[in-house]
Amino acid sequence: MKPFQGKVVLVSGGARGMGAAEARMLVAEGAKVVIGDLREDEGRRLAAELGGASVFVRQDVTEQVDWDRAVAAAEALGGLHGLVNNAGIYKPATLMETGAALFERHLRVNQFGCFLGMKAVVGPMERSGRSATTLRRKTTRASPWGEVRCGSGLPAIAGSRGAPTGGARHRADARSPDRSRRSGRRRASSSAPARSSRQRRTPARCRRARRTR
Ligand SMILES: NC(=O)c1ccc[n+]([C@@H]2O[C@H](COP(=O)([O-])OP(=O)(O)OC[C@H]3O[C@@H](n4cnc5c(N)ncnc54)[C@H](O)[C@@H]3O)[C@@H](O)[C@H]2O)c1
């Protein structure tokens, strides 16, 4: 039996690129796929290519109502067993070139859209028997259920705090003449010099240092 036989997976941003490749792969592995995307022509073409194993739903991941529609389409196919939270935008610009609108659009699609997606699928996946995992965008690494359910009560705090760290690291990288001293967070928040990966304290290094003292 194929690994995804009998499963239904929602792929956001599935009309082209990596999302389309994931949709094709999932169908080849036996799944039914809901392709969610803003790009209607490409999405419908892909759904036609994949035949009865797939449907296209016009979806803007920043809109709750669109997630509801995509989830309903999955349930009409037989449940919801997984999400590839893939939709995203990538419009590179330097710090000084980045206007508020561009910055906010990235946050809204790449961060808020993912948050809405995780939240939208938890109930339907539980109803479908929790028999699959949610896939995390970019890494497509399987996340355990506990993480998807955000049991810590910190999704808004952790999600928003993590974002400036990534942004600061890129700003520091762009400005640092010494690429081995990368640590955006440290550089952004303090004047202390950053440790290189060789200098960073790890439990094993601390133990070795104590033994040689
Ligand atoms: N390609 C890479 O090297 C790379 C590297 C790191 C991360 N990523 C991330 O992986 C994902 C897929 O990358 P890709 O190269 O296939 O990108 P892509 O631009 O080819 O495809 C992204 C898809 O998301 C859709 N999309 C954008 N905004 C949307 C929205 N608001 N609602 C619904 N759909 C929306 C687009 O229409 C498009 O079909 C993206 O999130 C991207 O940021 C890609």
PDBQT file of the ligand as one rigid body, heavy atoms in Angstrom, charges set to zero:
ROOT
HETATM    1  N1  LIG A 301      12.562  28.105  -3.567  1.00  0.00    +0.000 N 
HETATM    2  C1  LIG A 301      13.433  28.258  -2.587  1.00  0.00    +0.000 C 
HETATM    3  O1  LIG A 301      14.643  28.161  -2.761  1.00  0.00    +0.000 OA
HETATM    4  C2  LIG A 301      12.937  28.563  -1.185  1.00  0.00    +0.000 A 
HETATM    5  C3  LIG A 301      13.870  28.721  -0.163  1.00  0.00    +0.000 A 
HETATM    6  C4  LIG A 301      13.417  28.979   1.132  1.00  0.00    +0.000 A 
HETATM    7  C5  LIG A 301      12.069  29.066   1.377  1.00  0.00    +0.000 A 
HETATM    8  N2  LIG A 301      11.189  28.915   0.361  1.00  0.00    +0.000 N 
HETATM    9  C6  LIG A 301       9.762  29.020   0.684  1.00  0.00    +0.000 C 
HETATM   10  O2  LIG A 301       9.106  27.835   0.252  1.00  0.00    +0.000 OA
HETATM   11  C7  LIG A 301       7.815  28.163  -0.234  1.00  0.00    +0.000 C 
HETATM   12  C8  LIG A 301       7.674  27.731  -1.697  1.00  0.00    +0.000 C 
HETATM   13  O3  LIG A 301       8.714  28.314  -2.459  1.00  0.00    +0.000 OA
HETATM   14  P1  LIG A 301       8.639  28.378  -4.050  1.00  0.00    +0.000 P 
HETATM   15  O4  LIG A 301      10.023  28.628  -4.529  1.00  0.00    +0.000 OA
HETATM   16  O5  LIG A 301       7.905  27.201  -4.560  1.00  0.00    +0.000 OA
HETATM   17  O6  LIG A 301       7.798  29.721  -4.242  1.00  0.00    +0.000 OA
HETATM   18  P2  LIG A 301       6.848  30.159  -5.452  1.00  0.00    +0.000 P 
HETATM   19  O7  LIG A 301       6.794  31.633  -5.446  1.00  0.00    +0.000 OA
HETATM   20  O8  LIG A 301       7.214  29.456  -6.715  1.00  0.00    +0.000 OA
HETATM   21  O9  LIG A 301       5.440  29.578  -4.978  1.00  0.00    +0.000 OA
HETATM   22  C9  LIG A 301       4.768  30.123  -3.885  1.00  0.00    +0.000 C 
HETATM   23  C10 LIG A 301       3.290  29.961  -4.130  1.00  0.00    +0.000 C 
HETATM   24  O10 LIG A 301       2.612  30.582  -3.033  1.00  0.00    +0.000 OA
HETATM   25  C11 LIG A 301       1.534  31.299  -3.558  1.00  0.00    +0.000 C 
HETATM   26  N3  LIG A 301       1.144  32.391  -2.660  1.00  0.00    +0.000 N 
HETATM   27  C12 LIG A 301       1.811  33.541  -2.387  1.00  0.00    +0.000 A 
HETATM   28  N4  LIG A 301       1.107  34.304  -1.546  1.00  0.00    +0.000 NA
HETATM   29  C13 LIG A 301      -0.033  33.619  -1.270  1.00  0.00    +0.000 A 
HETATM   30  C14 LIG A 301      -1.147  33.876  -0.461  1.00  0.00    +0.000 A 
HETATM   31  N5  LIG A 301      -1.278  35.028   0.229  1.00  0.00    +0.000 N 
HETATM   32  N6  LIG A 301      -2.127  32.950  -0.393  1.00  0.00    +0.000 NA
HETATM   33  C15 LIG A 301      -2.015  31.795  -1.094  1.00  0.00    +0.000 A 
HETATM   34  N7  LIG A 301      -0.988  31.485  -1.893  1.00  0.00    +0.000 NA
HETATM   35  C16 LIG A 301       0.004  32.399  -1.971  1.00  0.00    +0.000 A 
HETATM   36  C17 LIG A 301       2.020  31.849  -4.896  1.00  0.00    +0.000 C 
HETATM   37  O11 LIG A 301       0.934  32.207  -5.730  1.00  0.00    +0.000 OA
HETATM   38  C18 LIG A 301       2.817  30.669  -5.414  1.00  0.00    +0.000 C 
HETATM   39  O12 LIG A 301       2.043  29.787  -6.190  1.00  0.00    +0.000 OA
HETATM   40  C19 LIG A 301       7.657  29.671  -0.050  1.00  0.00    +0.000 C 
HETATM   41  O13 LIG A 301       7.018  29.901   1.179  1.00  0.00    +0.000 OA
HETATM   42  C20 LIG A 301       9.082  30.159  -0.024  1.00  0.00    +0.000 C 
HETATM   43  O14 LIG A 301       9.195  31.375   0.687  1.00  0.00    +0.000 OA
HETATM   44  C21 LIG A 301      11.596  28.679  -0.897  1.00  0.00    +0.000 A 
ENDROOT
TORSDOF 0
